[in-house]
Amino acid sequence: MNWVYILKGSRYYVGSTNNLERRLQEHSRGHTYSTRRIGEWFLIWRKSYPTLAEARAIEKKIKRWKSTHMIQLLMQGKIEL
């Protein structure tokens, strides 16, 4: 299974992976440079995709938004990807 996910700490983090459990453990252990300085993260949204290429494309699309408001609309189901 391939996933796009959003974590919430003092800011949002958007990522994609083919193993969500492993990736979340890496974040919590501080193995990811971009998330280790923030502290505790919470998984607030995830969606599965058939291929990793599709998941990465959606991750890129969300990151291009650069908007907390858009991410909140996504989590509320008001935006479809």
DSSP file (Angstrom, degrees, kcal/mol; ACC not computed):
  #  RESIDUE AA STRUCTURE BP1 BP2  ACC     N-H-->O    O-->H-N    N-H-->O    O-->H-N    TCO  KAPPA ALPHA  PHI   PSI    X-CA   Y-CA   Z-CA
    1    1 A M              0   0    0      0, 0.0     2,-0.4     0, 0.0    19,-0.2   0.000 360.0 360.0 360.0 139.3    0.0    0.0    0.0
    2    2 A N  E     -A   49   0A   0     47,-1.2    47,-2.8    17,-0.1     2,-0.3  -0.924 360.0-165.2-114.3 135.9    1.2    3.5   -0.9
    3    3 A W  E     -AB  48  17A   0     14,-3.3    14,-2.1    -2,-0.4     2,-0.4  -0.898  25.1-158.7-128.0 147.3    0.3    6.5    1.2
    4    4 A V  E     +AB  47  16A   0     43,-2.2    43,-2.1    -2,-0.3     2,-0.3  -0.975  33.3 178.2-111.1 136.8    0.2   10.2    1.3
    5    5 A Y  E     -AB  46  15A   0     10,-2.7    10,-2.4    -2,-0.4     2,-0.4  -0.958  25.2-147.2-142.0 157.4    0.0   11.5    4.8
    6    6 A I  E     -AB  45  14A   0     39,-2.5    38,-2.6    -2,-0.3    39,-1.3  -0.995  13.1-163.8-127.7 129.3    0.0   14.8    6.8
    7    7 A L  E     -AB  43  13A   0      6,-3.0     6,-2.2    -2,-0.4     2,-0.5  -0.815   7.0-149.6-106.9 150.4    1.5   15.2   10.2
    8    8 A K  E     +AB  42  12A   0     34,-2.5    34,-1.7    -2,-0.3     4,-0.2  -0.988  36.6 131.1-124.1 126.4    0.7   18.0   12.6
    9    9 A G  S    S-     0   0    0      2,-2.8    32,-0.1    -2,-0.5    30,-0.1  -0.109  91.8 -36.5-130.4-124.6    3.2   19.4   15.1
   10   10 A S  S    S+     0   0    0     -2,-0.1     2,-0.3    30,-0.1    31,-0.1   0.554 140.2  10.0 -80.0  -7.1    3.9   23.1   15.4
   11   11 A R  S    S-     0   0    0     57,-0.0    -2,-2.8     2,-0.0     2,-0.3  -0.875  95.6 -85.1-150.2-178.9    3.4   23.1   11.7
   12   12 A Y  E     -B    8   0A   0     -2,-0.3     2,-0.4    -4,-0.2    -4,-0.2  -0.702  30.1-163.9 -95.8 149.2    2.2   20.6    9.0
   13   13 A Y  E     -B    7   0A   0     -6,-2.2    -6,-3.0    -2,-0.3     2,-0.4  -0.997   4.1-161.6-130.9 128.7    4.4   18.0    7.3
   14   14 A V  E     +B    6   0A   0     -2,-0.4     2,-0.3    -8,-0.2    -8,-0.2  -0.927  22.7 154.8-111.2 132.1    3.3   16.3    4.1
   15   15 A G  E     -B    5   0A   0    -10,-2.4   -10,-2.7    -2,-0.4     2,-0.3  -0.914  28.7-144.8-146.8 173.0    4.9   13.0    3.0
   16   16 A S  E     +B    4   0A   0     -2,-0.3     2,-0.3   -12,-0.2   -12,-0.2  -0.983  23.6 158.3-141.5 152.2    4.4    9.9    1.0
   17   17 A T  E     -B    3   0A   0    -14,-2.1   -14,-3.3    -2,-0.3     3,-0.2  -0.982  45.2-130.8-163.0 164.0    5.6    6.3    1.6
   18   18 A N  S    S+     0   0    0     -2,-0.3     2,-0.3   -16,-0.2   -14,-0.1   0.394 106.6  43.0-101.4   0.0    5.0    2.7    0.7
   19   19 A N     >  -     0   0    0      1,-0.1     4,-2.2   -16,-0.1    -1,-0.2  -0.746  65.2-178.8-145.0  92.2    5.2    1.7    4.4
   20   20 A L  H  > S+     0   0    0     -2,-0.3     4,-2.5     1,-0.2     5,-0.2   0.892  80.8  52.6 -65.0 -42.9    3.3    4.1    6.6
   21   21 A E  H  > S+     0   0    0      1,-0.2     4,-2.0     2,-0.2    -1,-0.2   0.937 112.0  45.8 -58.7 -47.6    4.1    2.4   10.0
   22   22 A R  H  > S+     0   0    0      1,-0.2     4,-2.2     2,-0.2    -1,-0.2   0.919 113.0  50.4 -60.9 -44.0    7.8    2.4    9.3
   23   23 A R  H  X S+     0   0    0     -4,-2.2     4,-2.1     1,-0.2    -1,-0.2   0.890 108.7  50.8 -65.5 -39.8    7.8    6.0    8.2
   24   24 A L  H  X S+     0   0    0     -4,-2.5     4,-2.4     1,-0.2    -1,-0.2   0.882 109.4  52.0 -64.9 -37.5    5.9    7.2   11.2
   25   25 A Q  H  X S+     0   0    0     -4,-2.0     4,-1.9    -5,-0.2    -2,-0.2   0.901 107.3  52.8 -64.0 -40.5    8.4    5.4   13.4
   26   26 A E  H  <>S+     0   0    0     -4,-2.2     5,-2.7     1,-0.2     6,-0.5   0.908 110.0  48.3 -61.4 -41.4   11.2    7.2   11.6
   27   27 A H  H ><5S+     0   0    0     -4,-2.1     3,-1.1     1,-0.2    -2,-0.2   0.932 111.9  48.4 -63.2 -45.0    9.6   10.6   12.2
   28   28 A S  H 3<5S+     0   0    0     -4,-2.4    -1,-0.2     1,-0.3    -2,-0.2   0.791 110.9  51.1 -69.5 -26.3    9.0    9.8   15.9
   29   29 A R  T 3<5S-     0   0    0     -4,-1.9    -1,-0.3    -5,-0.2    -2,-0.2   0.493 116.0-112.4 -87.5  -3.8   12.7    8.7   16.4
   30   30 A G  T < 5S+     0   0    0     -3,-1.1    -3,-0.2    -4,-0.5     6,-0.1   0.747  75.3 133.9  81.4  23.6   14.1   11.8   14.8
   31   31 A H      < +     0   0    0     -5,-2.7     2,-0.6    -6,-0.2    -4,-0.2   0.555  55.1  76.4 -82.3  -7.6   15.4   10.0   11.7
   32   32 A T  S >> S-     0   0    0     -6,-0.5     4,-1.7    -5,-0.2     3,-1.3  -0.919  71.1-151.4-110.2 119.0   14.0   12.7    9.4
   33   33 A Y  H 3> S+     0   0    0     -2,-0.6     4,-0.6     1,-0.3     3,-0.2   0.885  93.5  52.8 -55.5 -44.7   15.9   16.0    9.3
   34   34 A S  H 34 S+     0   0    0      1,-0.2    -1,-0.3     2,-0.1     4,-0.0   0.660 119.4  33.3 -72.4 -14.5   12.9   18.1    8.4
   35   35 A T  H X> S+     0   0    0     -3,-1.3     3,-0.9     2,-0.1     4,-0.7   0.558  96.3  81.6-114.1 -11.0   10.8   16.8   11.3
   36   36 A R  H 3< S+     0   0    0     -4,-1.7     3,-0.2     1,-0.2    -2,-0.1   0.790  89.9  53.0 -70.4 -26.8   13.3   16.1   14.1
   37   37 A R  T 3< S+     0   0    0     -4,-0.6    -1,-0.2     1,-0.2    -2,-0.1   0.602  98.9  64.8 -83.7 -10.9   13.5   19.7   15.3
   38   38 A I  T <4 S-     0   0    0     -3,-0.9     2,-0.5     1,-0.3    -1,-0.2   0.821  91.6-140.7 -85.2 -32.6    9.8   20.2   15.8
   39   39 A G     <  +     0   0    0     -4,-0.7    -1,-0.3    -3,-0.2     2,-0.2  -0.913  61.3  20.6 109.6-135.3    9.1   17.7   18.6
   40   40 A E        -     0   0    0     -2,-0.5     2,-0.3   -31,-0.0   -30,-0.1  -0.526  64.7-163.6 -80.8 138.1    6.0   15.5   18.7
   41   41 A W        -     0   0    0     -2,-0.2     2,-0.4   -32,-0.1   -32,-0.2  -0.881   4.5-155.7-118.6 150.0    4.0   14.9   15.6
   42   42 A F  E     -A    8   0A   0    -34,-1.7   -34,-2.5    -2,-0.3     2,-0.6  -0.993  21.4-124.3-127.1 133.8    0.5   13.5   15.1
   43   43 A L  E     +A    7   0A   0     -2,-0.4   -36,-0.2   -36,-0.2     3,-0.1  -0.654  38.1 164.6 -74.0 119.3   -0.9   11.8   12.1
   44   44 A I  E     +     0   0A   0    -38,-2.6     2,-0.3    -2,-0.6   -37,-0.2   0.587  59.5  15.7-114.7 -14.9   -4.0   13.8   11.1
   45   45 A W  E     +A    6   0A   0    -39,-1.3   -39,-2.5     2,-0.0    -1,-0.3  -0.979  57.2 167.0-158.4 144.7   -4.7   12.6    7.5
   46   46 A R  E     -A    5   0A   0     -2,-0.3     2,-0.3   -41,-0.2   -41,-0.2  -0.979   6.9-175.5-155.7 152.7   -3.8    9.8    5.2
   47   47 A K  E     -A    4   0A   0    -43,-2.1   -43,-2.2    -2,-0.3     2,-0.2  -0.977  20.5-131.7-150.4 137.7   -5.0    8.4    1.9
   48   48 A S  E     -A    3   0A   0     -2,-0.3   -45,-0.2   -45,-0.2    -2,-0.0  -0.602  18.7-169.6 -93.0 152.8   -3.8    5.3    0.0
   49   49 A Y  E     -A    2   0A   0    -47,-2.8   -47,-1.2    -2,-0.2     6,-0.1  -0.963  30.8-121.1-137.2 151.9   -3.0    5.1   -3.7
   50   50 A P  S    S+     0   0    0      0, 0.0     2,-0.3     0, 0.0    -1,-0.1   0.835  95.0  30.5 -65.4 -32.8   -2.3    2.1   -5.9
   51   51 A T  S  > S-     0   0    0      1,-0.1     4,-1.8   -49,-0.1     5,-0.1  -0.913  72.1-128.7-128.6 155.2    1.2    3.2   -6.9
   52   52 A L  H  > S+     0   0    0     -2,-0.3     4,-2.7     1,-0.2     5,-0.2   0.841 110.2  60.4 -66.8 -33.2    4.0    5.1   -5.2
   53   53 A A  H  > S+     0   0    0      2,-0.2     4,-1.9     1,-0.2    -1,-0.2   0.904 105.8  47.0 -61.3 -41.2    4.3    7.4   -8.3
   54   54 A E  H  > S+     0   0    0      2,-0.2     4,-2.1     1,-0.2    -1,-0.2   0.916 111.8  50.5 -65.3 -43.1    0.6    8.5   -7.8
   55   55 A A  H  X S+     0   0    0     -4,-1.8     4,-2.5     1,-0.2    -2,-0.2   0.914 110.5  49.1 -61.5 -43.4    1.2    9.0   -4.0
   56   56 A R  H  X S+     0   0    0     -4,-2.7     4,-2.4     1,-0.2    -1,-0.2   0.874 109.1  53.0 -65.0 -37.3    4.3   11.2   -4.8
   57   57 A A  H  X S+     0   0    0     -4,-1.9     4,-2.0     2,-0.2    -1,-0.2   0.904 111.1  46.0 -65.1 -40.7    2.4   13.2   -7.3
   58   58 A I  H  X S+     0   0    0     -4,-2.1     4,-2.5     2,-0.2     5,-0.2   0.900 110.5  53.6 -68.3 -40.8   -0.3   14.0   -4.8
   59   59 A E  H  X S+     0   0    0     -4,-2.5     4,-2.4     1,-0.2    -2,-0.2   0.933 109.8  48.3 -56.4 -46.2    2.3   14.8   -2.1
   60   60 A K  H  X S+     0   0    0     -4,-2.4     4,-1.7     1,-0.2    -1,-0.2   0.893 109.7  52.5 -62.3 -40.9    3.8   17.3   -4.6
   61   61 A K  H  X S+     0   0    0     -4,-2.0     4,-0.8     2,-0.2    -1,-0.2   0.926 110.7  46.7 -61.6 -46.3    0.4   18.8   -5.4
   62   62 A I  H >X S+     0   0    0     -4,-2.5     3,-1.0     1,-0.2     4,-0.7   0.911 110.6  52.7 -63.6 -42.6   -0.3   19.4   -1.7
   63   63 A K  H 3< S+     0   0    0     -4,-2.4     3,-0.5     1,-0.3    -1,-0.2   0.822 101.9  60.1 -64.0 -30.8    3.1   20.9   -1.0
   64   64 A R  H 3< S+     0   0    0     -4,-1.7    -1,-0.3     1,-0.2    -2,-0.2   0.751  92.7  67.8 -68.4 -23.4    2.6   23.3   -3.9
   65   65 A W  H << S-     0   0    0     -3,-1.0    -1,-0.2    -4,-0.8    -2,-0.2   0.908  75.6-170.0 -61.5 -41.7   -0.4   24.8   -2.1
   66   66 A K     <  +     0   0    0     -4,-0.7     2,-0.4    -3,-0.5    -3,-0.1   0.876  44.4 122.8  50.7  41.2    1.8   26.2    0.7
   67   67 A S     >  -     0   0    0     -5,-0.3     4,-1.7     1,-0.1    -1,-0.2  -0.970  55.9-162.3-141.4 121.2   -1.4   26.9    2.6
   68   68 A T  H  > S+     0   0    0     -2,-0.4     4,-2.3     1,-0.2     5,-0.2   0.885  98.6  57.2 -62.8 -39.1   -2.6   25.8    6.0
   69   69 A H  H  > S+     0   0    0      1,-0.2     4,-2.1     2,-0.2    -1,-0.2   0.907 105.4  49.1 -60.9 -43.2   -6.2   26.7    5.0
   70   70 A M  H  > S+     0   0    0      2,-0.2     4,-2.1     1,-0.2    -1,-0.2   0.892 110.2  51.2 -64.7 -39.9   -6.1   24.4    2.0
   71   71 A I  H  X S+     0   0    0     -4,-1.7     4,-2.3     2,-0.2    -1,-0.2   0.903 109.4  50.8 -63.8 -40.6   -4.8   21.5    4.1
   72   72 A Q  H  X S+     0   0    0     -4,-2.3     4,-1.5     1,-0.2    -2,-0.2   0.892 109.3  50.4 -64.5 -39.5   -7.6   22.1    6.6
   73   73 A L  H  <>S+     0   0    0     -4,-2.1     5,-2.5     2,-0.2     6,-0.7   0.886 109.1  52.5 -64.0 -38.9  -10.2   22.0    3.8
   74   74 A L  H ><5S+     0   0    0     -4,-2.1     3,-1.4     1,-0.2    -2,-0.2   0.933 109.0  48.9 -60.4 -47.6   -8.6   18.7    2.6
   75   75 A M  H 3<5S+     0   0    0     -4,-2.3    -1,-0.2     1,-0.3    -2,-0.2   0.807 109.2  53.3 -64.9 -29.1   -8.9   17.2    6.0
   76   76 A Q  T 3<5S-     0   0    0     -4,-1.5    -1,-0.3    -5,-0.2    -2,-0.2   0.503 116.2-115.9 -82.3  -4.9  -12.6   18.3    6.2
   77   77 A G  T < 5S+     0   0    0     -3,-1.4    -3,-0.2    -4,-0.4    -2,-0.1   0.645  83.9 120.1  80.3  15.3  -13.3   16.6    2.9
   78   78 A K      < +     0   0    0     -5,-2.5     2,-0.4    -6,-0.2    -4,-0.2   0.550  69.2  53.1 -89.3  -8.1  -14.1   19.9    1.2
   79   79 A I  S    S-     0   0    0     -6,-0.7     2,-0.4    -5,-0.2    -2,-0.1  -0.993  71.8-154.5-126.5 133.7  -11.3   19.4   -1.4
   80   80 A E              0   0    0     -2,-0.4    -6,-0.0     1,-0.1    -2,-0.0  -0.852 360.0 360.0-104.2 143.8  -10.8   16.4   -3.6
   81   81 A L              0   0    0     -2,-0.4    -1,-0.1    -7,-0.1   -20,-0.0   0.417 360.0 360.0 -98.7 360.0   -7.4   15.4   -4.9
